[in-house]
Amino acid sequence: MKFFLKHLIYGTLVAFMAVIFYITGIFNLIYDKDFTKISFIIIAAFIGLSLKNIKLTYNLSKFDPTVGKDLEKFYRKNEVNWIISDWFISLGLIGTMFGLIVAIGILGSMINIDISSMQTMLPKIALKISTALYTTLIGLIASQFLKFQALDISNFLDKKSENLEGCVVVNNVQVT
């Protein structure tokens, strides 16, 4: 149960940080700066997976090998965390490339360079570059926090698996 409570506290902390980001206007800032909205896809997926992990850890904390449940199904469910954490990095880099490509395109469209055209173009270029930086940052942070959860779940599963090695279940009774 301690394992489940740790992830419940972690999930509560994620929800609390989301509320803080909303109240302080950080979400609005990211929304205004990220014209691709990839950052919000990453944030929504991260929150959803954190909630899914709370359910997974609850089921794991109640896991009883004597009733014939397969520990392998928990490994497969946790594998999703590892895969999607890599996707977060990829999505962040896609946002980076998209923002930089658009920023460079704006620079390339500047044929006549004078002070007034530079003053109007620089804020547009800065917005596109900030998209690149926000998506990368959010992708990296979400990836690392999700990997932290996945690693903790993997370690717990490995300990459960080690405890089951050499054990035989006969008539719903574990025999070592």
Secondary structure, 3 states (H helix, E strand, C coil): CHHHHHHHHHHHHHHHHHHHHHHHCHHHHHHHHCCCCHHHHHHHHHHHHHHHHHHHHHHHHCCCHHHCCCCHHHHHHHHHHHHHHHHHHHHHHHHHHHHHHHHHHHHHCCCCCCHHHHHHHHHHHHHHHHHHHHHHHHHHHHHHHHHHHHHHHHHHHHHHHHHHCCCEEECCEEEC
